[in-house]
Amino acid sequence: MKRLVVIPILAVCIILLSGCSFLEETNDSINYVSEATDYINNLSSFVEESTSLEGEELANRVQTLQTTIEDFIRLEAPGLAEDIHQELKNKSETLLTATNELLKNGEVAIEQLQDSHVYQTIENITGLMNQIENLGL
């Protein structure tokens, strides 16, 4: 008799636990979409702001951008977003390399920035925004 009672209770517990992991995965995905969206918006803001900056201000903004890129690269993506995150990560690593090249000589001029691959790479990354938004959330 005890077995007949224990089996349904175990079944309910298993269902509840699997539901909890589903909720956790959904929350992780929602958080990822939010963080990836913030990252891409930050890149877009950089493009807009950088055209009006010069010298040390521009170099400081590029350094801030590098920190943002490094933080995003270290971000753990949930299973649902692994493919898009890998693509974003690859493009972000390219962007980080381009910003390192800019800062290698010390001073950064807007002409150097415009002639570099920074703007093009940011444009490639922002083009992924639709895929992030369409992760099914």
Buried (B, 14 or more C-beta within 10 A) or exposed (E): EEEEEEEEEEEEEEEEEEEEEEEEEBEBBEEBBEBBEEBBEBBBEBBEEBEEBEEEEBBEBBEEBBEBBEEBBEBEBBEBBEEBBEBBBEBBBBBBBBBEEBBEEEEBBBEBBEEBBBBEBBEBBBEBBEBBEEBEE
